[in-house]
Amino acid sequence: MSTQSTIYLDYASTTPVDPRVATKMMEFLTPEGEFGNPASRSHRFGWKADEAVEEARSHVANLVNCDPREIVWTSGATEADNLAIKGVARFYKSKGNHIITSKIEHKAVLDPCRQLEREGFEVTYLDPDEGGIISPEAVESAMKDTTILVSIMHINNELGTVNDLVKIGNICRKNDAFFHVDAAQSTGKTKIDLENIPVDLMSFSAHKTYGPKGIGALYVRRKPRVRLEALIHGGGHERGMRSGTLATHQIVGMGEAFRLAQEEMKNDHSKVSAFHEKFLEKVKEIDHVYINGDINNKVPNILNVSFNFVEGESLIMGLKDIAVSSGSACTSASLEPSYVLRALGRKDELAHSSIRFSFGRFTSDEDVNNTLDILGNVVDRLRELSPLWEMHLDGIDLDTVEWSTH
Amino acid sequence: MAYSRKVVEKFENTLNNPEAFKVGKFDPKETNVGTGMVGAPACGDVMKLQIKCEAKGNTHVIKDVKFKTYGCGSAIASSSELVEMLIGKTLEEAKAIKNIEIVNALELPPIKIHCSVLAEDSIKQAIEDYEAKQ
Protein backbone atom coordinates (compact mmCIF):
# COMPACT_ATOMS: atom_id res chain seq x y z
CA MET A 1 0.00 0.00 0.00
CA SER A 2 1.35 3.41 -0.93
CA THR A 3 1.70 5.94 1.83
CA GLN A 4 2.28 8.78 -0.62
CA SER A 5 -1.24 10.13 -0.65
CA THR A 6 -2.05 9.34 2.95
CA ILE A 7 -2.86 12.26 5.23
CA TYR A 8 -1.40 11.81 8.70
CA LEU A 9 -3.73 12.93 11.51
CA ASP A 10 -2.42 10.66 14.25
CA TYR A 11 0.15 12.90 15.94
CA ALA A 12 -0.98 11.81 19.41
CA SER A 13 0.20 8.33 18.53
CA THR A 14 3.59 9.44 17.31
CA THR A 15 5.10 12.35 15.41
CA PRO A 16 7.65 12.30 12.62
CA VAL A 17 11.13 13.32 13.72
CA ASP A 18 11.70 16.97 12.87
CA PRO A 19 14.36 17.00 10.09
CA ARG A 20 16.45 19.40 12.21
CA VAL A 21 16.46 16.76 14.95
CA ALA A 22 17.46 13.97 12.58
CA THR A 23 20.37 16.05 11.22
CA LYS A 24 21.65 16.61 14.72
CA MET A 25 21.31 12.93 15.67
CA MET A 26 23.43 11.85 12.72
CA GLU A 27 26.41 13.71 14.16
CA PHE A 28 26.61 11.15 16.97
CA LEU A 29 26.82 7.82 15.16
CA THR A 30 29.59 7.40 12.59
CA PRO A 31 33.41 7.35 12.91
CA GLU A 32 33.49 10.99 11.79
CA GLY A 33 30.94 11.88 14.47
CA GLU A 34 30.94 11.90 18.26
CA PHE A 35 30.21 8.20 18.72
CA GLY A 36 31.95 7.83 22.08
CA ASN A 37 30.52 6.30 25.23
CA PRO A 38 29.46 9.17 27.52
CA ALA A 39 30.63 7.07 30.48
CA SER A 40 34.23 6.88 29.17
CA ARG A 41 36.16 9.23 31.40
CA SER A 42 39.65 8.65 29.97
CA HIS A 43 39.50 10.19 26.45
CA ARG A 44 37.95 12.92 24.40
CA PHE A 45 35.50 10.57 22.62
CA GLY A 46 33.81 10.00 25.97
CA TRP A 47 34.09 13.62 27.07
CA LYS A 48 32.50 14.91 23.86
CA ALA A 49 29.62 12.44 24.10
CA ASP A 50 29.12 13.33 27.74
CA GLU A 51 29.01 17.03 26.86
CA ALA A 52 26.31 16.35 24.27
CA VAL A 53 24.28 14.29 26.76
CA GLU A 54 24.47 17.03 29.38
CA GLU A 55 23.55 19.71 26.87
CA ALA A 56 20.50 17.64 25.90
CA ARG A 57 19.61 17.22 29.57
CA SER A 58 19.63 21.01 29.91
CA HIS A 59 17.31 21.39 26.93
CA VAL A 60 14.83 18.97 28.48
CA ALA A 61 15.10 20.69 31.87
CA ASN A 62 14.61 24.12 30.26
CA LEU A 63 11.38 23.14 28.59
CA VAL A 64 9.82 22.05 31.87
CA ASN A 65 11.69 24.49 34.14
CA CYS A 66 13.59 22.14 36.43
CA ASP A 67 17.20 21.43 37.39
CA PRO A 68 18.99 19.27 34.77
CA ARG A 69 20.11 17.01 37.65
CA GLU A 70 16.45 16.11 38.12
CA ILE A 71 16.23 14.47 34.66
CA VAL A 72 16.87 10.71 34.34
CA TRP A 73 17.09 9.25 30.82
CA THR A 74 14.90 6.23 30.12
CA SER A 75 13.91 4.27 27.01
CA GLY A 76 10.64 6.15 26.79
CA ALA A 77 7.63 7.31 28.78
CA THR A 78 6.61 3.71 29.46
CA GLU A 79 9.87 3.00 31.25
CA ALA A 80 9.66 6.36 33.03
CA ASP A 81 6.17 5.49 34.29
CA ASN A 82 7.36 2.06 35.42
CA LEU A 83 10.39 3.51 37.17
CA ALA A 84 8.35 6.19 38.94
CA ILE A 85 5.51 3.95 40.08
CA LYS A 86 7.31 0.72 40.93
CA GLY A 87 10.43 2.57 42.04
CA VAL A 88 8.63 4.78 44.58
CA ALA A 89 6.22 2.09 45.76
CA ARG A 90 8.99 -0.42 46.44
CA PHE A 91 11.29 2.12 48.06
CA TYR A 92 8.66 3.52 50.41
CA LYS A 93 6.70 0.32 51.09
CA SER A 94 7.51 0.50 54.80
CA LYS A 95 5.62 3.84 54.90
CA GLY A 96 2.42 2.52 53.33
CA ASN A 97 1.00 0.35 50.57
CA HIS A 98 -1.74 2.45 49.00
CA ILE A 99 -1.59 4.03 45.53
CA ILE A 100 -4.16 6.26 43.83
CA THR A 101 -4.49 6.47 40.05
CA SER A 102 -7.31 6.84 37.53
CA LYS A 103 -9.19 4.61 35.11
CA ILE A 104 -8.17 6.72 32.12
CA GLU A 105 -4.41 6.48 32.58
CA HIS A 106 -2.24 5.07 29.81
CA LYS A 107 -1.51 1.35 30.06
CA ALA A 108 2.06 2.29 30.97
CA VAL A 109 0.64 3.47 34.31
CA LEU A 110 -2.19 0.97 34.74
CA ASP A 111 -0.12 -2.14 34.10
CA PRO A 112 2.63 -1.28 36.64
CA CYS A 113 -0.17 -0.59 39.15
CA ARG A 114 -1.64 -4.03 38.43
CA GLN A 115 1.80 -5.52 38.96
CA LEU A 116 2.09 -3.75 42.32
CA GLU A 117 -1.29 -5.17 43.32
CA ARG A 118 0.16 -8.62 42.70
CA GLU A 119 3.02 -7.62 45.03
CA GLY A 120 0.59 -6.75 47.81
CA PHE A 121 -0.04 -3.05 47.22
CA GLU A 122 -3.57 -1.67 47.23
CA VAL A 123 -4.56 0.54 44.29
CA THR A 124 -7.57 2.87 43.95
CA TYR A 125 -8.62 3.57 40.35
CA LEU A 126 -10.56 6.84 40.22
CA ASP A 127 -13.38 7.48 37.75
CA PRO A 128 -13.13 10.62 35.64
CA ASP A 129 -16.10 12.96 35.36
CA GLU A 130 -18.12 12.73 32.14
CA GLY A 131 -15.78 15.24 30.50
CA GLY A 132 -12.74 13.06 31.15
CA ILE A 133 -11.29 15.12 34.00
CA ILE A 134 -10.06 13.69 37.30
CA SER A 135 -11.46 15.91 40.00
CA PRO A 136 -9.08 16.96 42.81
CA GLU A 137 -11.92 16.23 45.26
CA ALA A 138 -11.98 12.61 44.10
CA VAL A 139 -8.25 12.36 44.80
CA GLU A 140 -8.72 13.92 48.22
CA SER A 141 -11.49 11.57 49.26
CA ALA A 142 -9.49 8.51 48.14
CA MET A 143 -6.57 9.46 50.41
CA LYS A 144 -5.72 7.11 53.27
CA ASP A 145 -3.07 7.10 55.97
CA THR A 146 -1.30 4.44 53.94
CA THR A 147 -1.27 6.38 50.63
CA ILE A 148 2.30 6.77 49.41
CA LEU A 149 1.83 7.64 45.75
CA VAL A 150 -0.68 9.32 43.42
CA SER A 151 -0.26 8.89 39.66
CA ILE A 152 -2.50 11.06 37.48
CA MET A 153 -1.81 11.98 33.87
CA HIS A 154 -1.52 15.57 32.69
CA ILE A 155 -3.12 15.34 29.22
CA ASN A 156 -5.18 12.32 28.30
CA ASN A 157 -3.93 10.68 25.13
CA GLU A 158 -7.34 9.73 23.76
CA LEU A 159 -9.31 12.85 24.65
CA GLY A 160 -6.78 15.65 25.03
CA THR A 161 -8.37 16.66 28.34
CA VAL A 162 -6.14 18.42 30.88
CA ASN A 163 -6.03 17.67 34.61
CA ASP A 164 -5.38 20.29 37.28
CA LEU A 165 -1.89 19.39 38.48
CA VAL A 166 -1.64 22.22 41.01
CA LYS A 167 -4.80 21.29 42.88
CA ILE A 168 -4.09 17.57 42.82
CA GLY A 169 -0.44 18.16 43.78
CA ASN A 170 -1.39 20.31 46.74
CA ILE A 171 -3.66 17.57 48.01
CA CYS A 172 -0.78 15.10 47.71
CA ARG A 173 1.56 17.43 49.62
CA LYS A 174 -1.02 17.88 52.36
CA ASN A 175 -1.36 14.11 52.68
CA ASP A 176 2.34 13.36 52.46
CA ALA A 177 2.02 11.31 49.27
CA PHE A 178 4.28 11.56 46.24
CA PHE A 179 2.70 12.85 43.04
CA HIS A 180 3.68 11.28 39.70
CA VAL A 181 2.41 12.72 36.41
CA ASP A 182 2.52 11.05 33.00
CA ALA A 183 3.19 14.03 30.72
CA ALA A 184 3.90 12.13 27.50
CA GLN A 185 1.30 14.21 25.63
CA SER A 186 2.19 17.56 27.20
CA THR A 187 5.62 18.68 26.03
CA GLY A 188 5.46 21.37 23.37
CA LYS A 189 1.67 21.49 23.69
CA THR A 190 1.33 23.39 26.93
CA LYS A 191 3.69 25.13 29.33
CA ILE A 192 5.06 23.07 32.22
CA ASP A 193 6.74 24.85 35.11
CA LEU A 194 8.05 22.24 37.53
CA GLU A 195 9.72 24.87 39.69
CA ASN A 196 6.27 26.15 40.59
CA ILE A 197 3.95 23.16 40.59
CA PRO A 198 3.76 20.52 43.32
CA VAL A 199 4.78 17.51 41.22
CA ASP A 200 7.42 15.02 42.41
CA LEU A 201 7.87 12.82 39.35
CA MET A 202 7.01 13.42 35.71
CA SER A 203 7.35 11.14 32.69
CA PHE A 204 8.33 12.42 29.24
CA SER A 205 8.53 10.92 25.77
CA ALA A 206 10.58 12.20 22.82
CA HIS A 207 8.55 10.73 20.00
CA LYS A 208 5.34 12.62 20.74
CA THR A 209 7.28 15.87 20.39
CA TYR A 210 9.11 15.40 17.06
CA GLY A 211 11.99 13.46 18.60
CA PRO A 212 12.98 9.83 18.02
CA LYS A 213 11.28 6.74 19.44
CA GLY A 214 13.11 4.76 22.09
CA ILE A 215 14.03 7.64 24.37
CA GLY A 216 12.27 9.39 27.22
CA ALA A 217 12.99 10.80 30.63
CA LEU A 218 11.78 10.83 34.18
CA TYR A 219 11.86 13.99 36.25
CA VAL A 220 12.72 13.12 39.86
CA ARG A 221 12.43 16.04 42.28
CA ARG A 222 15.48 16.85 44.44
CA LYS A 223 13.82 19.19 46.94
CA PRO A 224 11.96 17.65 48.70
CA ARG A 225 13.93 14.63 47.63
CA VAL A 226 12.24 11.64 46.04
CA ARG A 227 14.00 8.29 46.17
CA LEU A 228 13.42 5.26 43.99
CA GLU A 229 14.37 1.65 43.77
CA ALA A 230 15.96 1.13 40.33
CA LEU A 231 14.41 -1.31 37.86
CA ILE A 232 17.58 -1.86 35.83
CA HIS A 233 20.94 -2.49 37.46
CA GLY A 234 24.35 -2.66 35.84
CA GLY A 235 26.86 0.13 36.18
CA GLY A 236 25.02 2.72 38.21
CA HIS A 237 24.44 5.22 35.40
CA GLU A 238 22.02 8.10 35.98
CA ARG A 239 22.92 8.25 39.67
CA GLY A 240 21.99 4.62 40.13
CA MET A 241 18.42 5.13 39.01
CA ARG A 242 18.84 3.71 35.53
CA SER A 243 21.87 1.71 34.47
CA GLY A 244 22.89 1.08 30.89
CA THR A 245 25.09 2.89 28.38
CA LEU A 246 23.44 6.15 27.42
CA ALA A 247 22.20 6.25 23.82
CA THR A 248 23.92 9.49 22.87
CA HIS A 249 22.20 9.96 19.49
CA GLN A 250 18.74 9.29 20.96
CA ILE A 251 19.39 11.61 23.88
CA VAL A 252 20.72 14.35 21.61
CA GLY A 253 17.59 13.87 19.48
CA MET A 254 15.30 14.28 22.48
CA GLY A 255 17.25 17.33 23.65
CA GLU A 256 17.07 18.99 20.25
CA ALA A 257 13.37 18.12 19.89
CA PHE A 258 12.60 19.66 23.29
CA ARG A 259 14.73 22.75 22.52
CA LEU A 260 12.73 23.19 19.30
CA ALA A 261 9.49 22.55 21.19
CA GLN A 262 10.26 25.56 23.35
CA GLU A 263 10.93 27.66 20.25
CA GLU A 264 7.98 26.40 18.26
CA MET A 265 5.36 26.06 20.99
CA LYS A 266 3.57 29.27 20.08
CA ASN A 267 3.55 28.53 16.34
CA ASP A 268 2.54 24.92 16.83
CA HIS A 269 -0.25 25.95 19.15
CA SER A 270 -1.77 28.60 16.94
CA LYS A 271 -1.57 26.26 13.96
CA VAL A 272 -3.37 23.33 15.61
CA SER A 273 -5.88 25.68 17.25
CA ALA A 274 -6.98 26.89 13.83
CA PHE A 275 -7.33 23.29 12.62
CA HIS A 276 -9.26 22.34 15.74
CA GLU A 277 -11.70 25.19 15.27
CA LYS A 278 -12.27 24.41 11.62
CA PHE A 279 -12.69 20.71 12.31
CA LEU A 280 -15.14 21.30 15.11
CA GLU A 281 -17.25 23.60 13.02
CA LYS A 282 -17.46 21.16 10.09
CA VAL A 283 -17.95 18.04 12.19
CA LYS A 284 -20.85 19.63 14.03
CA GLU A 285 -22.68 19.94 10.71
CA ILE A 286 -22.99 16.15 10.67
CA ASP A 287 -26.03 14.80 12.59
CA HIS A 288 -25.61 12.80 15.78
CA VAL A 289 -22.01 13.62 16.42
CA TYR A 290 -20.60 13.78 19.93
CA ILE A 291 -17.34 15.38 20.99
CA ASN A 292 -15.69 13.24 23.67
CA GLY A 293 -13.90 15.04 26.47
CA ASP A 294 -14.57 18.45 28.01
CA ILE A 295 -14.27 20.86 25.09
CA ASN A 296 -13.47 23.75 27.44
CA ASN A 297 -10.66 21.93 29.15
CA LYS A 298 -8.58 20.27 26.49
CA VAL A 299 -5.63 20.79 24.18
CA PRO A 300 -6.49 21.64 20.57
CA ASN A 301 -4.17 19.10 18.95
CA ILE A 302 -6.47 16.18 19.87
CA LEU A 303 -10.12 15.89 18.88
CA ASN A 304 -12.09 12.77 19.76
CA VAL A 305 -15.45 12.39 18.03
CA SER A 306 -18.17 9.75 18.10
CA PHE A 307 -20.26 9.37 14.96
CA ASN A 308 -23.35 7.63 16.22
CA PHE A 309 -24.70 4.63 14.25
CA VAL A 310 -21.33 4.14 12.52
CA GLU A 311 -18.69 1.77 13.85
CA GLY A 312 -15.31 3.45 14.28
CA GLU A 313 -13.16 0.92 12.54
CA SER A 314 -15.33 0.82 9.44
CA LEU A 315 -15.10 4.61 9.37
CA ILE A 316 -11.32 4.36 9.51
CA MET A 317 -11.40 1.91 6.61
CA GLY A 318 -13.73 4.24 4.73
CA LEU A 319 -11.29 7.10 5.31
CA LYS A 320 -8.63 4.98 3.69
CA ASP A 321 -6.25 7.77 2.71
CA ILE A 322 -6.35 9.34 6.16
CA ALA A 323 -4.36 7.97 9.08
CA VAL A 324 -6.40 8.37 12.28
CA SER A 325 -6.92 6.21 15.29
CA SER A 326 -10.01 4.64 16.77
CA GLY A 327 -11.20 4.05 20.28
CA SER A 328 -13.07 1.16 18.81
CA ALA A 329 -12.26 -2.39 19.71
CA CYS A 330 -11.48 -3.85 16.40
CA THR A 331 -8.23 -2.05 15.66
CA SER A 332 -6.59 -3.47 18.73
CA ALA A 333 -5.95 -7.04 19.72
CA SER A 334 -8.94 -7.09 22.06
CA LEU A 335 -12.62 -6.80 21.22
CA GLU A 336 -13.32 -4.32 23.99
CA PRO A 337 -14.05 -0.71 23.05
CA SER A 338 -11.86 2.03 24.49
CA TYR A 339 -11.63 1.76 28.27
CA VAL A 340 -11.15 5.52 28.40
CA LEU A 341 -14.45 6.27 26.70
CA ARG A 342 -16.22 3.65 28.79
CA ALA A 343 -14.85 5.27 31.93
CA LEU A 344 -16.57 8.53 30.89
CA GLY A 345 -19.86 6.66 31.11
CA ARG A 346 -20.36 6.77 27.34
CA LYS A 347 -22.58 4.00 26.06
CA ASP A 348 -20.60 1.18 24.49
CA GLU A 349 -21.96 1.95 21.05
CA LEU A 350 -20.66 5.50 21.25
CA ALA A 351 -17.32 4.17 22.39
CA HIS A 352 -17.37 1.85 19.36
CA SER A 353 -18.09 4.86 17.14
CA SER A 354 -15.23 7.09 18.16
CA ILE A 355 -12.33 8.43 16.12
CA ARG A 356 -9.36 10.40 17.38
CA PHE A 357 -8.02 13.08 15.05
CA SER A 358 -4.72 14.61 16.15
CA PHE A 359 -2.89 17.41 14.38
CA GLY A 360 0.70 18.59 14.51
CA ARG A 361 3.58 20.65 13.21
CA PHE A 362 3.54 19.19 9.70
CA THR A 363 -0.24 19.12 9.18
CA SER A 364 -1.27 21.38 6.28
CA ASP A 365 -4.46 23.30 5.55
CA GLU A 366 -4.86 21.02 2.58
CA ASP A 367 -4.71 17.93 4.82
CA VAL A 368 -7.50 19.28 7.00
CA ASN A 369 -9.63 20.48 4.10
CA ASN A 370 -9.32 17.19 2.24
CA THR A 371 -10.21 15.22 5.35
CA LEU A 372 -13.27 17.32 6.03
CA ASP A 373 -14.37 16.98 2.39
CA ILE A 374 -14.29 13.19 2.62
CA LEU A 375 -15.48 12.71 6.22
CA GLY A 376 -19.14 13.75 5.90
CA ASN A 377 -19.54 11.70 2.76
CA VAL A 378 -18.10 8.51 4.25
CA VAL A 379 -20.23 8.88 7.39
CA ASP A 380 -23.34 9.24 5.19
CA ARG A 381 -22.49 6.17 3.15
CA LEU A 382 -21.78 4.04 6.22
CA ARG A 383 -25.06 5.14 7.76
CA GLU A 384 -26.77 4.07 4.56
CA LEU A 385 -25.29 0.65 5.33
CA SER A 386 -26.20 0.74 9.02
CA PRO A 387 -29.31 -1.05 10.32
CA LEU A 388 -29.05 1.12 13.44
CA TRP A 389 -29.36 4.29 11.39
CA GLU A 390 -32.37 2.81 9.59
CA MET A 391 -34.02 1.97 12.90
CA HIS A 392 -33.22 5.42 14.22
CA LEU A 393 -34.87 7.00 11.15
CA ASP A 394 -37.89 4.74 11.70
CA GLY A 395 -38.22 6.24 15.17
CA ILE A 396 -37.10 3.13 17.06
CA ASP A 397 -35.34 3.80 20.36
CA LEU A 398 -32.31 1.50 20.20
CA ASP A 399 -32.18 1.27 23.98
CA THR A 400 -35.54 -0.54 24.03
CA VAL A 401 -34.50 -3.23 21.53
CA GLU A 402 -33.63 -6.66 22.88
CA TRP A 403 -30.34 -7.48 21.19
CA SER A 404 -28.96 -10.94 20.79
CA THR A 405 -25.65 -10.24 22.50
CA HIS A 406 -22.77 -12.47 21.59
CA MET B 1 -3.88 -4.84 12.11
CA ALA B 2 -3.58 -5.35 8.40
CA TYR B 3 -6.60 -6.68 6.54
CA SER B 4 -6.44 -9.06 3.64
CA ARG B 5 -6.82 -7.43 0.28
CA LYS B 6 -10.06 -9.40 -0.15
CA VAL B 7 -11.68 -7.83 2.92
CA VAL B 8 -10.62 -4.36 1.82
CA GLU B 9 -11.92 -4.86 -1.71
CA LYS B 10 -15.22 -6.31 -0.59
CA PHE B 11 -15.71 -3.53 1.96
CA GLU B 12 -14.87 -0.77 -0.47
CA ASN B 13 -16.96 -2.17 -3.30
CA THR B 14 -19.96 -2.50 -0.98
CA LEU B 15 -19.50 1.03 0.35
CA ASN B 16 -19.04 2.57 -3.09
CA ASN B 17 -21.76 0.67 -4.85
CA PRO B 18 -24.36 -0.26 -2.24
CA GLU B 19 -27.20 -1.09 -4.62
CA ALA B 20 -25.18 -3.52 -6.70
CA PHE B 21 -24.07 -5.22 -3.50
CA LYS B 22 -27.64 -5.60 -2.23
CA VAL B 23 -27.62 -2.99 0.51
CA GLY B 24 -31.19 -2.04 1.32
CA LYS B 25 -34.40 -3.43 2.75
CA PHE B 26 -37.60 -5.30 1.92
CA ASP B 27 -40.87 -4.79 3.73
CA PRO B 28 -40.50 -7.28 6.58
CA LYS B 29 -44.27 -7.83 6.71
CA GLU B 30 -44.44 -9.41 3.26
CA THR B 31 -45.06 -13.13 3.52
CA ASN B 32 -42.32 -14.01 1.04
CA VAL B 33 -39.70 -12.09 3.06
CA GLY B 34 -37.68 -13.49 5.95
CA THR B 35 -35.70 -11.18 8.22
CA GLY B 36 -32.81 -11.98 10.53
CA MET B 37 -31.08 -9.50 12.80
CA VAL B 38 -28.16 -10.56 14.98
CA GLY B 39 -25.52 -8.87 17.14
CA ALA B 40 -25.75 -5.84 19.41
CA PRO B 41 -24.62 -2.23 19.17
CA ALA B 42 -22.74 -2.56 22.45
CA CYS B 43 -20.66 -5.38 20.95
CA GLY B 44 -19.82 -3.29 17.93
CA ASP B 45 -21.71 -5.22 15.26
CA VAL B 46 -25.30 -5.70 14.12
CA MET B 47 -26.26 -7.52 10.92
CA LYS B 48 -29.68 -7.40 9.34
CA LEU B 49 -30.30 -9.84 6.52
CA GLN B 50 -33.49 -10.24 4.48
CA ILE B 51 -34.30 -12.94 1.96
CA LYS B 52 -37.08 -12.91 -0.62
CA CYS B 53 -38.08 -16.44 -1.64
CA GLU B 54 -40.48 -18.30 -3.86
CA ALA B 55 -41.79 -21.84 -3.74
CA LYS B 56 -40.21 -24.26 -6.20
CA GLY B 57 -41.28 -27.88 -6.16
CA ASN B 58 -41.35 -29.00 -2.55
CA THR B 59 -38.82 -26.38 -1.42
CA HIS B 60 -38.25 -22.63 -1.58
CA VAL B 61 -35.59 -20.74 -3.48
CA ILE B 62 -33.93 -17.45 -2.51
CA LYS B 63 -34.68 -15.01 -5.34
CA ASP B 64 -33.26 -11.84 -3.83
CA VAL B 65 -31.44 -10.62 -0.74
CA LYS B 66 -31.00 -7.30 1.05
CA PHE B 67 -28.78 -6.47 3.99
CA LYS B 68 -27.48 -3.74 6.25
CA THR B 69 -24.56 -4.10 8.63
CA TYR B 70 -23.18 -1.93 11.41
CA GLY B 71 -19.72 -3.09 12.34
CA CYS B 72 -16.07 -3.18 11.49
CA GLY B 73 -14.80 -3.59 7.95
CA SER B 74 -14.69 -7.35 8.10
CA ALA B 75 -18.23 -7.54 9.51
CA ILE B 76 -19.47 -5.55 6.52
CA ALA B 77 -17.35 -7.63 4.13
CA SER B 78 -18.61 -10.88 5.73
CA SER B 79 -22.26 -9.88 5.24
CA SER B 80 -21.60 -8.88 1.69
CA GLU B 81 -19.76 -12.13 0.97
CA LEU B 82 -22.63 -14.18 2.42
CA VAL B 83 -25.20 -12.27 0.39
CA GLU B 84 -23.39 -13.21 -2.81
CA MET B 85 -23.54 -16.88 -1.87
CA LEU B 86 -27.28 -16.86 -1.24
CA ILE B 87 -29.05 -15.92 -4.46
CA GLY B 88 -30.49 -18.91 -6.29
CA LYS B 89 -29.93 -21.28 -3.38
CA THR B 90 -32.70 -23.42 -1.91
CA LEU B 91 -33.37 -22.91 1.78
CA GLU B 92 -31.74 -26.27 2.50
CA GLU B 93 -28.60 -25.22 0.66
CA ALA B 94 -28.59 -21.86 2.42
CA LYS B 95 -28.92 -23.53 5.82
CA ALA B 96 -25.88 -25.64 5.04
CA ILE B 97 -23.61 -22.61 4.55
CA LYS B 98 -20.90 -22.61 7.21
CA ASN B 99 -18.99 -19.64 8.50
CA ILE B 100 -15.71 -21.26 7.45
CA GLU B 101 -16.67 -20.63 3.80
CA ILE B 102 -16.73 -16.89 4.54
CA VAL B 103 -13.50 -17.12 6.51
CA ASN B 104 -11.80 -18.77 3.56
CA ALA B 105 -13.27 -16.51 0.92
CA LEU B 106 -12.15 -13.35 2.73
CA GLU B 107 -9.02 -14.77 4.42
CA LEU B 108 -10.28 -13.49 7.78
CA PRO B 109 -7.71 -13.46 10.60
CA PRO B 110 -8.59 -15.42 13.79
CA ILE B 111 -9.69 -12.32 15.71
CA LYS B 112 -12.31 -11.59 13.02
CA ILE B 113 -13.85 -15.05 12.84
CA HIS B 114 -16.78 -13.91 14.97
CA CYS B 115 -17.83 -11.71 12.02
CA SER B 116 -18.35 -14.83 9.90
CA VAL B 117 -20.20 -16.56 12.75
CA LEU B 118 -22.53 -13.61 12.98
CA ALA B 119 -23.14 -13.78 9.22
CA GLU B 120 -23.99 -17.49 9.49
CA ASP B 121 -26.39 -16.70 12.36
CA SER B 122 -28.08 -13.99 10.31
CA ILE B 123 -29.07 -16.34 7.46
CA LYS B 124 -30.24 -19.01 9.91
CA GLN B 125 -32.48 -16.47 11.62
CA ALA B 126 -33.81 -15.09 8.34
CA ILE B 127 -34.75 -18.59 7.18
CA GLU B 128 -36.47 -19.32 10.51
CA ASP B 129 -38.49 -16.14 10.17
CA TYR B 130 -39.43 -17.00 6.60
CA GLU B 131 -40.43 -20.57 7.44
CA ALA B 132 -42.55 -19.42 10.36
CA LYS B 133 -44.58 -17.34 7.92
CA GLN B 134 -45.29 -20.18 5.48
Boltz contact constraints between the chains, C-beta under 6 A:
constraints:
  - contact:
      token1: [A, 311]
      token2: [B, 44]
      max_distance: 6.0
  - contact:
      token1: [A, 311]
      token2: [B, 70]
      max_distance: 6.0
  - contact:
      token1: [A, 311]
      token2: [B, 71]
      max_distance: 6.0
  - contact:
      token1: [A, 311]
      token2: [B, 72]
      max_distance: 6.0
  - contact:
      token1: [A, 313]
      token2: [B, 72]
      max_distance: 6.0
  - contact:
      token1: [A, 314]
      token2: [B, 72]
      max_distance: 6.0
  - contact:
      token1: [A, 314]
      token2: [B, 73]
      max_distance: 6.0
  - contact:
      token1: [A, 314]
      token2: [B, 76]
      max_distance: 6.0
  - contact:
      token1: [A, 317]
      token2: [B, 11]
      max_distance: 6.0
  - contact:
      token1: [A, 317]
      token2: [B, 73]
      max_distance: 6.0
  - contact:
      token1: [A, 329]
      token2: [B, 44]
      max_distance: 6.0
  - contact:
      token1: [A, 330]
      token2: [B, 72]
      max_distance: 6.0
  - contact:
      token1: [A, 348]
      token2: [B, 42]
      max_distance: 6.0
  - contact:
      token1: [A, 349]
      token2: [B, 41]
      max_distance: 6.0
  - contact:
      token1: [A, 349]
      token2: [B, 42]
      max_distance: 6.0
  - contact:
      token1: [A, 352]
      token2: [B, 44]
      max_distance: 6.0
  - contact:
      token1: [A, 381]
      token2: [B, 15]
      max_distance: 6.0
  - contact:
      token1: [A, 384]
      token2: [B, 18]
      max_distance: 6.0
  - contact:
      token1: [A, 385]
      token2: [B, 23]
      max_distance: 6.0
  - contact:
      token1: [A, 385]
      token2: [B, 68]
      max_distance: 6.0
  - contact:
      token1: [A, 386]
      token2: [B, 70]
      max_distance: 6.0
  - contact:
      token1: [A, 387]
      token2: [B, 46]
      max_distance: 6.0
  - contact:
      token1: [A, 387]
      token2: [B, 48]
      max_distance: 6.0
  - contact:
      token1: [A, 387]
      token2: [B, 68]
      max_distance: 6.0
  - contact:
      token1: [A, 387]
      token2: [B, 70]
      max_distance: 6.0
  - contact:
      token1: [A, 388]
      token2: [B, 41]
      max_distance: 6.0
  - contact:
      token1: [A, 388]
      token2: [B, 70]
      max_distance: 6.0
  - contact:
      token1: [A, 403]
      token2: [B, 40]
      max_distance: 6.0
  - contact:
      token1: [A, 404]
      token2: [B, 38]
      max_distance: 6.0
  - contact:
      token1: [A, 405]
      token2: [B, 40]
      max_distance: 6.0
